[in-house]
């Protein structure tokens, strides 16, 4: 499969996971709502999405909680994965230094996923299957050096 199609497929998968996460976030306060990703007490995506870590910019104190810039991880994921999808399509040949750009974005995504996995395991003490989907997409985006040199 050619590289742009891989980028588009990963973008589409990530976007779909983000869309589901956004729908879970939208229903968090609905009485009696139980998300499909809530498997048990320590396997709960809703517990993770209710934590302050689901809105990292306000958690880190960079923006005010509830401000328009206080994007949830699901919203930020939709933006990122939509950009992957579009970049892998009609804009693929228009992106200068695309190998460097994609490798940098993929490395940043993998490092960010490592941070979020640390938060999940050691701070929240939870497991989130939806979050694991995000992390899988981010780690798969890391191309081997030889493949990166061929684009």
PERANOR-V733378 format. One record per residue. SS is DSSP state (A for helix, B for strand, O for the rest). D_LAST is the distance of its C-alpha to the last C-alpha in Angstrom with 1 decimal. Layout:
((SS & D_LAST) (SS & D_LAST))
This chain:
((O & 12.7) (O & 9.4) (A & 7.4) (A & 9.2) (A & 12.4) (A & 12.2) (A & 12.0) (A & 14.8) (A & 16.8) (A & 16.8) (A & 17.7) (A & 20.5) (A & 21.8) (A & 21.9) (A & 23.6) (A & 26.2) (A & 27.0) (A & 27.5) (A & 29.7) (A & 31.8) (A & 32.1) (A & 33.2) (A & 35.8) (A & 37.1) (A & 37.5) (A & 39.3) (O & 41.8) (O & 42.4) (O & 45.9) (O & 46.9) (O & 50.0) (O & 49.5) (O & 45.7) (O & 44.0) (O & 40.3) (O & 38.9) (O & 36.8) (O & 40.1) (O & 40.9) (B & 43.4) (O & 44.8) (O & 42.0) (B & 39.3) (O & 39.5) (A & 36.7) (A & 39.4) (A & 40.7) (A & 37.3) (A & 36.9) (A & 40.4) (O & 39.7) (A & 39.1) (A & 35.7) (A & 34.5) (O & 34.8) (A & 33.3) (A & 33.8) (A & 37.5) (A & 37.8) (O & 36.5) (O & 38.9) (O & 36.4) (O & 37.7) (O & 40.9) (O & 41.1) (O & 41.0) (O & 39.6) (O & 37.0) (O & 34.4) (O & 35.3) (O & 32.5) (O & 32.6) (A & 29.6) (A & 29.5) (A & 29.3) (A & 26.7) (A & 24.6) (A & 25.1) (A & 23.7) (A & 20.7) (A & 19.8) (A & 20.6) (A & 18.2) (A & 15.4) (A & 16.7) (A & 16.9) (A & 13.5) (O & 11.9) (O & 14.3) (O & 15.6) (O & 14.1) (A & 10.4) (A & 10.3) (A & 13.1) (O & 11.6) (O & 11.6) (O & 9.8) (A & 8.0) (A & 6.3) (A & 10.0) (A & 11.6) (A & 10.3) (A & 11.0) (A & 14.3) (A & 15.3) (A & 14.7) (A & 16.7) (A & 19.4) (A & 19.7) (A & 20.2) (A & 22.7) (A & 24.5) (A & 24.7) (A & 26.3) (A & 28.8) (A & 29.6) (A & 30.1) (A & 32.5) (A & 34.3) (A & 34.6) (A & 36.0) (A & 38.1) (A & 39.1) (A & 39.5) (O & 40.1) (O & 38.5) (O & 35.8) (O & 34.0) (A & 32.2) (A & 30.5) (A & 29.3) (A & 28.0) (A & 25.9) (A & 24.3) (A & 23.7) (A & 22.2) (A & 19.6) (A & 18.9) (A & 18.6) (A & 16.4) (O & 13.9) (O & 13.6) (O & 10.6) (O & 11.6) (A & 10.6) (A & 9.4) (A & 7.0) (A & 5.8) (A & 5.7) (A & 3.8) (O & 0.0))
